[in-house]
Every structure is written in structure tokens, then in C-alpha cells.
């Protein structure tokens, strides 16, 4: 079960108007192609784990579980504070949880959906486990703000949730809980070159004094990514629904990865999901990668968009290439 959804967004807002000065594209151009109007970004001295800590503490408070009851931390990110220690260990230290298992999970934008499957497996093996599943990104620290194809898309944020076994009793005062019905995951590493952040790692190492080049920042072949994202997310959703005896009409709420409004519209159209069932916040936050779906899920619950008894379909697609779909019931 999922409980205690929490999220954290940095206070600084980067508007389309501000991006016009560095990218030479207009607000109208950005909105017409992406649907994004603003995105929130970290200040240079802030880290992704600071957002993760805020989201984790909110998730724990809302779930009614004590911090020291956490047995596992799964931290989904492609922009960790450092290669070592892991972001998960850094977060465990900030939470003063020296005994729990803590590990990073990098499936790019599909990270949270991947994390749901792994968290569910952990609590299935050990029904008393209490998993803190966090997704947090500091994408602005890896954005080249002179490149309009990527600079206009990405923002920073974090989302978190507590995952417990199906038979675990709800904590006193906890909010709505979501049952994990089914998850379907996949990847296509043959297309790994379509979306990259490579500079500074072992395949693109730097020596002391080297100048940071474009390989350090997000690079993307946007047209190809768009095509594969629409196809993969649609196909995985359709197969997931079919194996659970459902059709698109049976879905009450659809939460796709908030990457780009055109992608969201194309996937919804291919699935035949009514626009009124699609939850959107891409216009406010842009693409927050792995944090996208947990932020949207938390906002959908908080706003009443998701109500008890509803069936929620989620899907995401990211660099790797990675893809996933998940079915929840609240």
C-alpha cells in the first residue's frame, strides 16, 4: 500500500519570460510546444537531497509512521548529489536512520514507477518492512540554459511515499491509502543515445582543470524521444490494462509523466482516455523527471482529483530508454 504522499518544490520560479533572454525563444513558442509556463529551480547552493528530506518528512507525517520505523530507503534520481555516497545514504543520514537499507535507483524519468515495483517486492518478501520511496531531481544543475531544446523543459522537485504490506494496518491519523494492483516495466538500451547526461562520469571523465563541455549537461534528440515516448507509454498502458481485465474506460484518473503537454495529449488520445480524467501540472513545474509522477499523485490526492475507490493509471518514460506503467486503487 502507498500512504503519506508528500512533495517539495524549491521556491525559486523560472518563468518563460526569463528564459527568453538566454534561449532566444518566446513564451508563446514554449507554451505552444510544451504547455510549460513556469518551472521551479534550486538555488546554486541547494541540493536535491534537501528537497528529498522535505518530501520524506511530509510523507512520514501524513502516513502517521515514525521516522525510526523506516526499514528501507529507495531513492530514485538521475541527478544525485554525488556519485558516492549515494543520495539514499545522504538522506538516511539527514533522517538519522543509520540502520536501514538505503540505495539509489536510476531509471531517469521512469524512476518512481520502477521504485513502486521494487518497494512492493520488498514488502512482499518482508510484510513488516516500511519502505520510504523518494524521487528527487536537481535537473537545473545539469541544464544548459543556452540550449532551448532542453532548457525550457526541466525543473526541480521531489516526491515521497511510504510503502507497506497489503495487510499492514493503517497508522492512526494517516490519509488515503493506495493499493498497488500491478506494475509493468521495461527498457530499450539500444536507444540509450537519445537522452544523455554523460560528462564527469567514467565514460566521459574530466581531469583537474578541464573545461566543462556540453556533455556535462542534458542532451536530447527531442523528435525521436517524443515518438518513442508516445509509443512506449501507450503500449505499456494498454498491455497492463488488458492483463488486469480492464479497458481505458475503466480508468478513473490518468497520471502520465509530466514531460510535455503534447506527449501527454498524444498518449491520452491513443489510449482513448477522456481529457477530464487526465491530471496535469506540467504547466507549473515542467519536467521534474523521476519526481514528476509522485508530485502529481500527491497533488491529485490533495485536491480531491483522486477520491476513495478510484482506479489510477500512471505511466512514465525516460532516458535509458526506460518505461513503466502502474495501476493503483485508492
N, C-alpha and C positions, 0 to 999 in steps of 0.2 A: 504493500500500500504506500501511496505517496501522501505525505501530510506536511503542513507547515511551510507552504510555499513562501519564499522571501526573495527580494531582489534589491539591487543597489545600483544607482546611476550616478556618475560624477556630476557635480553641479555646473561645471562649465559647458556652455552650449556653443556649438559651432554652426552658424547658420549658412544657408546657401549664399546669402549676400556677402558674407565674409570670404567664402571660397572663390567668389568671382575675381578677387584681386590676385590670387595665386594660380588659378586654373584657367582663367580667361573663358569660362563658361557662365551662362546666366542662370538665375533662379528658374526661369521658365524652362530652360534646357534640362536642368537637373530633375525638376518635378515631372516633366513630360516623359522622361526616360526611366526614372526610378521610383517616383512617388515620394521621395525623401525631401523633407523641408528643413529639418534640423538633425543634428546628432550630438551626443554628449561625449566629451573627451576628458581624459585625465590631464591634470597639470603635469609638467615635466618631472616634478619630484614625487609624484604619486605612483603606486604600483597596482597591478591587477589584484594582488592578494589583499590589499586594503579593501577593495570592493568586495572580494570574496568573503572577507571577515564580516563585513556589514551584512551581506546577504545571508551568511551562515547563522549569525546571531539572530537575525529576524526569523529565519526558518525554524530554528530551535525554539524561540519564544512562541511562535504561532503553533508549533506542534505540541507544546506542553512538555517536551522532553528536556531534561537537564543536559548541560554541555558534557558532563563527565559520563553520560550514558552512551555516547557515540563510540562505536567499536571499529568503524571503518570510515575513511575519507577517500572518495573518488573525486578527483579534481580534473575537470575537462577544460583544456585550453590548448591553443597553438601559439600563445604569447606568454609563456611563463616568465616569472621574474628573472630566473636564471636556469641554466642547463642543470646545475647541481648547486645547492639542494633543489629538490623538486618543489613545485608550488604547493603540493599537498603537504609536504613536511613543514614548509614555511607556515602554512595555515594551521597545521596541528600545533606548532609552537605558539602561534598567536592565540590559539584557543586553550593553551596549556593542557594539551592532550598527549602526553609522552608515550602512552601505551598502545594507542590504536594503530591499525594498519593504515598507511597513507601512500597513495600512488597517483601519479598523473596519467591522464588519458588524452591522447592527441588524435582525434578524428576530425579536426577542423570544425566546420560549421555543424557537422552531424554529431559532435561530441556528446551532447546531452542525451540524445536518443540512444547512442551506444552505451552511455552510462546507466540508463534505465535498465537495459538488458543485464549488464554486469551486476548492478545493485540487486536486481531481482534474483539473480543466480546466487549471490552471497546470502541473502536472507532465506532462500530455499534450502541451501545447504545447512545454514545455522539459523533456525527460526527466531532465536533470541538476539540476533545481530541488529544493530541500529546503524544504518549507513547514512552518512552525510554526503549527499551528491551535490557537488558545486560545479558550475560552469562560469568562468570569468575570463574576460579578454581585455587586453590593453592594445588594441589594434592601432590606435593613433600613434603609438610609439614606433610602429612599423609602416606608417603611411608616408608615401612620397607626395607631399602636397603641391607639387608641380605637375603631377600626373592626374589629369581629370578622370581617366578611366577607373581609377581606384579611390582617389582622394574624396570624391563625393559620396562614396558608398558606405564607408565604415565608421562605426562609433564604438565606444567602450561601455562595458556594463557587466553585471554579474547576477546570476540567479542561483537559488539553492532550494533543496527539498530534503526531507527526511524520509528514508525508505525503510519500512519494517515488513515483517512477515504478514501474510494474509490473515492469520489468526491472532496477531498481536492486538491486545486491547488498545483502544484509543486513550491517549493521555487526557487527564482532566483539563477541560478548557480548550482542547485542540479544535481547530477549524475543520472544514470539509476534507474528506479523505478520498483519494482516487485509487481505484483498483487497477493494477496493471493486468490487462486482459491478454495482450500479445504484443510482441515486438519482432520486427524483421529488419535485418541489417545486411549490408553488402559493401563491396568496394570494387574499383577498377583501376589498379595501379598502372595499367598500360597508358592511361591518360594523366599520369601524375604531373606532366609538364605544363598543364593548362593553368595551374594556380600554384604559385611558389612564394615561399619566404626562405631563402637559402643562405644568405650572407652571414658569415660568422660561425657557421656550423662546419662539420668535418668535411663536407663535400665542397665547401667554399670558404676555406679558413682565411683568417687575417693574421698578419704578423704585426708586432708592435710598430706603430707609426703609419700603418697602411691607411689610405683614404677609404672611407666607406663609399661603396658604389651602389648602383641601383639594385643589385642582387640582395642587398640588406632589407629592402622594402617589399611590400606586397606587389607581385607582378601577376597579371591575369590576362588570358585571352578571352575577353568578355563574350564574344559571339558564340564561341564553342562551349563555354561554360553554361551560357543561357540554354542552349539546345540540349545539352546533356542533363542539366538540372531539371528541366521540364519533363523530359522523357523518363528519367530515373525515378523522380518523386512520384509521378503519376503511376508508373508501372508497379512500384512497390506498394503504394496505397491500394491499388486495385487487387493485387495478389493477397495482401493482408486482409482486406475485407472479404474476399472470396473464401479464404481458408477459415474464416470465422462465421461463415454463413450470412454475411451482410452485403448490402448494396450501399451506394453513396447516399441514397435517400434515407438510410437508417442512421446516418451520422448527424448528431445534433450540433456539434461545434467542430470546425476545422481550424487547426492552428499550424500553418506551414511556417517554415523558416522565413524570417522577415529579412530577405535579402534584397528584394527588388519587387516593386508592385507589379511590373509586367510579368515576372516569373510567377508570382502568386496568382494573378489573374489567369494565366495560361494553364497552370496546374488545376485550379478550381474548375475551369471550363472543361478540361479534358476529363475530369472526374465526374462532372455533372453536379457539382455541389452548389447549392443556391448561394449567391453572394452574401445574403444576410446571415449565413452560418459561419462565415469566414472572419476570424478575429485578426485585426490589423493594428499594428503600432509602428510599422516601418517608417511612417511619416515623421515620427518624433525622434526615433533612436537610430535609424539607419540599420545597417547590417552589423550586429554585435557577435557574429559567428556562433560559437557554442552557447553563448549566453542568450541568444535570440529566443529560443523556444521557452526556457524557464521564465524569462521575463514576461513573455506574452501569456504564458499559462497563469502566472501569478496575477497579472493584471486582469485577465479574463475572469478569474475566480473572485477577485476583489470587487470588480464592477458588476458582478451578477450575470455576466455574459454566460458563464458556466453555472448551472444550477444542479442540485441533487438529482440523481437519476439519469443525467445526460451522458451520452457516449461521445467521447472526444477522440478525434483522429489527428495525429501530429506527424509531420514529415520534415526531413531536412536533407541537405545535400552540401558537400564541402570538398575542399581540396583533398587530393589523395589518389583518385577521387573516392569519396565516401558517401554513402546514402543510408537512410534509415526511415522507418515508419513505425509508429507505436499507437496502440489502441488502449484508451483508458475508459473507465466507467466511474463516475462520481456518485 
